[in-house]
Amino acid sequence: MLIKKITKIVGILILIILFISIYNSVYFDIPKNEIISKHAKGASDFLELADGSKIHFKDEGNKDGKVLLLVHGFNGSLFNYEPLVPYLSDNYRMISLDLPAHGLTGAVESDLYSHKAYQNVIEEVVEILGVDKFYFVGHSMGGMIAWRYALDNMDRLNGLIIIGSAFFGNEQEFEDFQSINAPPIAFELIESKFFIRLLEFITPRILVKEGISQSVYDQSIVTDELVDQFHDIILMEGTRLAVGRLAEVHEDDFIADPFDLKKITIPSLIIHGEEDNLVDIRFIDHFIEQIPNAKLISYPKTGHMIPMEAPLQLSEDIREFIN
């Protein structure tokens, strides 16, 4: 009788703990204006596209300098580039933007979140801002968007800077990538349609923290303030649903013909962290082998989030590349 009673009590305690854990992981959408009021700062601004979508961007630095267009990666935002601004804003005009489903842009009217849709957004943004020529700086997924944009808009680019990005030439390379790298649990979950729907309501802060921790080598970067910023943004009204839609089409954008890279005739700089847990450095080989004017720089003791982890070194390499 005593054993049964203890077993019953333990079972009840486990259920209570499970209920509390789930309850504490449920987060409802936060109104968009509330998140924007909290996190839009400095040069933050919004521009409206033809379809009515409002894109969050920053246009700062030397207005007479050469233009850097900075595009973040999956689940990132223009805030990832903020540590770079103090080192480059004296010489360059720095334009950064939050892609649809990301940052303070969030869900958009078109409900389109493919790489092609992102290229169209970038084309419209630079047109509205009156930019004729620029250097395209793309981090992670932004790097994939950058080289695809280059293929269709070579005449608009002075150069290409790809940071922490991969290139897959076939299904086997993509499978090798998935088996070798250790994506954060949150990234694995969104590969399941069931969990995509679940994450629209259950978005534990600990998953966000784990994702950031795996993305960087220097764990001192993972502050409560940074985790709160990432968590707040993903909870913005409509964003989780938009990220789910992005996840459903995202894999279709991964595999491409490596020989397409031979068409990129502008100077190109490939930068990668040697301790990148999300994109192993071996998956940049196609960039180096196929782009005629490509140069590789690897950073020791640096993970995936190079703009946040090594802004001084990155700024120096960008300056040298441009000069």
Secondary structure, DSSP 8 states (H G I E B T S, - for coil): -HHHHHHHHHHHHHHHHHHHHHHHHB---B-HHHHHHHH--TTEEEEE-TTS-EEEEEEEE-TTS-EEEEE--TT--GGGGGGGHHHHTTTSEEEEE--TTSTTT-S-TT---SHHHHHHHHHHHHHHTT--SEEEEEETHHHHHHHHHHHH-GGGEEEEEEES---B-SHHHHHHHHHHS---HHHHHTTSHHHHHHTTTB--HHHHHHHHHHH-S-GGG--HHHHHHHHHHHTBTTHHHHHHHHHHHHGGGTB--GGGGGG--S-EEEEEETT-SSS-GGGGHHHHHH-TTEEEEEETT--S-HHHH-HHHHHHHHHHHH-
